[in-house]
């Protein structure tokens, strides 16, 4: 047998073995619960983050965009 044929057979065997183990592993994975809530949990905090800015630098005030000015 030529070395190329042996390499192809070993690669094919490795493919079959890996495919088998992936199939078995995917069957035994726990199914996600069917909750209708898509949130990740926890409380929502709408406050902006507190940043430690260097002296003399201030966080800009909220500016109006053109669509808010002409309403």
Buried (B, 14 or more C-beta within 10 A) or exposed (E): EEEEEEEEEEEEEEEEEEEEEEEEEEEEEEEEEEEEEEEEEEEEEEEEEEEEEEEEEEEEEEEEEEEEEEE
